[in-house]
C-alpha cells in the first residue's frame, strides 16, 4: 500500500503523535461562533503528504465522499472538512505505524 510506505517516513511518524503540527486546532472563536484555526507550526512535508492523501480520498474513496457530503450538509466549509479528514487520517496512520503493519 503506497500510503503506508509514505507513512513510514520518520517525519510523518513524528507528526502523527505530536500536537505541535499543522493539524492541531487552536481556538479562534468570536462571539457566538465556535471556530478553530490551524496551528502554523510543524512539519510542512508531513502536512503536505497528509493533504495529498486527503485530497485523493475526497476524489476517489466512496466513504470519504459520503463523509464530505454529510459534513457539507452540516454547514462545514471545505477547509474545515479537510482539517477533520487530516486529523482522522493521522490517527489512522499512527495506529498502523504502532502496530508495525505494512499491508
C-alpha positions as CSV (number, residue, x, y, z in Angstrom):
1,X,0.0,0.0,0.0
2,X,1.6,3.3,-1.2
3,X,0.1,5.4,1.6
4,X,1.6,3.1,4.3
5,X,5.0,3.3,2.6
6,X,4.6,7.1,2.6
7,X,3.6,7.0,6.3
8,X,6.8,5.1,7.2
9,X,8.8,8.3,6.9
10,X,10.1,9.4,10.3
11,X,8.7,12.9,9.8
12,X,5.2,11.7,9.4
13,X,5.5,9.4,12.3
14,X,6.6,12.3,14.5
15,X,3.7,14.4,13.2
16,X,1.1,11.8,13.9
17,X,1.9,11.7,17.5
18,X,2.6,15.3,18.3
19,X,0.3,18.3,18.8
20,X,2.8,20.8,17.5
21,X,1.9,20.2,13.9
22,X,-0.3,21.8,11.4
23,X,-3.4,19.7,12.2
24,X,-3.7,20.6,15.9
25,X,-6.5,23.2,16.1
26,X,-6.2,26.4,18.1
27,X,-9.3,28.2,19.4
28,X,-10.3,31.2,17.3
29,X,-13.8,31.8,18.5
30,X,-15.6,35.1,18.1
31,X,-19.0,35.9,19.7
32,X,-21.4,33.1,19.3
33,X,-19.3,31.3,16.6
34,X,-17.1,28.5,17.9
35,X,-14.2,28.0,15.5
36,X,-10.7,26.7,15.4
37,X,-7.8,27.7,13.2
38,X,-4.8,25.6,12.3
39,X,-1.5,25.8,14.1
40,X,1.0,27.1,11.5
41,X,4.0,25.4,13.1
42,X,5.0,21.8,12.4
43,X,6.5,19.6,9.7
44,X,5.5,21.0,6.3
45,X,6.5,17.9,4.4
46,X,4.4,15.7,6.6
47,X,1.4,18.0,6.3
48,X,1.8,18.1,2.6
49,X,1.7,14.3,2.5
50,X,-1.4,14.2,4.6
51,X,-3.0,16.9,2.5
52,X,-2.4,15.0,-0.8
53,X,-3.7,11.8,0.7
54,X,-6.9,13.5,2.0
55,X,-7.5,15.3,-1.4
56,X,-7.1,11.9,-3.1
57,X,-9.5,10.3,-0.7
58,X,-12.0,13.1,-1.3
59,X,-11.9,12.4,-5.0
60,X,-11.8,8.6,-5.1
61,X,-13.0,7.0,-1.8
62,X,-16.8,6.4,-1.5
63,X,-16.7,6.5,2.3
64,X,-14.9,9.9,2.3
65,X,-17.2,11.3,-0.4
66,X,-20.2,10.4,1.8
67,X,-18.4,12.0,4.8
68,X,-17.8,15.2,2.9
69,X,-21.4,15.3,1.7
70,X,-22.7,14.8,5.3
71,X,-20.3,17.4,6.8
72,X,-21.1,19.9,4.0
73,X,-24.8,19.5,4.8
74,X,-24.0,20.2,8.4
75,X,-22.5,23.6,7.3
76,X,-18.8,23.0,7.4
77,X,-16.6,24.6,4.8
78,X,-14.3,22.6,2.6
79,X,-11.3,23.8,4.5
80,X,-12.8,22.6,7.8
81,X,-13.7,19.2,6.3
82,X,-10.1,18.8,5.1
83,X,-8.8,19.6,8.5
84,X,-11.0,17.0,10.1
85,X,-10.0,14.4,7.5
86,X,-6.3,15.1,8.1
87,X,-6.7,14.5,11.8
88,X,-8.6,11.3,11.1
89,X,-6.0,10.1,8.7
90,X,-3.2,10.9,11.0
91,X,-4.9,8.9,13.8
92,X,-5.4,6.0,11.3
93,X,-1.7,6.1,10.2
94,X,-0.5,6.3,13.8
95,X,-2.3,3.0,14.6
96,X,-0.7,1.4,11.6
97,X,2.7,2.6,12.5
98,X,2.4,1.5,16.1
99,X,1.3,-2.0,15.1
100,X,4.1,-2.3,12.6
101,X,1.7,-3.3,9.8
102,X,2.8,-2.7,6.2
103,X,-0.3,-4.0,4.4
